[in-house]
Amino acid sequence: MKMKTVLWLSLPVWLSVSTVWSADRWKLVWSDEFNTSGAPDPANWNYEHGFVRNNELQWYQPENAFCTNGLLIIEARPEHKRNPQFVAGGKNWQTSREWIDYTSASITSRRRQEFKYGKFEMRARIDTRPGSWPAFWTLGATPGIPWPAGGEVDIMEFYTGTVLANFGYSLDGKTKWLAFKKTIAELGGDAWSKNFHLWTMEWDEKKIDLLLDGQLMNHLDLTTAEKADQGNPFHKPVYFILNQAIGGDSGGDPSHTQFPIRFEVDWVRVYQRGK
């Protein structure tokens, strides 16, 4: 989800079909089914606030994330109000904007629910119209290790007609990316966008696989990150972020899109190896 320059890779044919592990090898260790009404469970989630990254247009605030009818809704809205962090004449993009034109939410499990290895899954429906930039991703949870050295996995990221599955970390002071994408047209077009889909990360000591509806999107051999700055980030705990961004460096132009834009999450689950 961090802004980056990437080299898109064409995966070999053998990566087009997932090797699915049998169900008896997984044990559900945590989930949020979002079956309550109101704010997301504070035992699982906290919030990002304000203008955060990538020159995005939305102001993050907790009230744009809520549970209803068994779903978590992260809703982006047109909302015009003054930026409380505004500094006249400032050069920082976060404080130089006098006005907020859109609001949304970003929830994170940091210091609430953090995990090392397992199968992480989300069932969700994303808005694929212009300007929408939703994501379900992980960052390293180890204190004192900043991005990108802490590692990043974009289990689901979408912008400008494309679904992405990415890995990022720091090597020799530079951000190294292994990125993969598929267009909405390749996935099924408008019909695909209207449905819920399953995004999965399968992670163990040797590899990470990213899947969409059971089909492998990207694969990382963890030995490739052994020389990463501050140690291999993919051998350390992570936390989740679910957010609905608008516009910015990659999200596209939302000016002709009818709001609200909604990221609808049925559930998030974590499984680990059964014994």
Helices and strands as residue ranges (DSSP letters): G 13-16, G 23-25, E 26-32, E 46-47, E 58-60, G 62-64, E 65-68, E 71-82, H 93-96, E 99-104, E 106-108, E 118-125, E 132-140, E 152-159, E 162-171, E 174-183, H 184-187, H 190-193, E 197-203, E 207-212, E 215-221, G 222-225, G 233-235, E 238-246, E 261-273
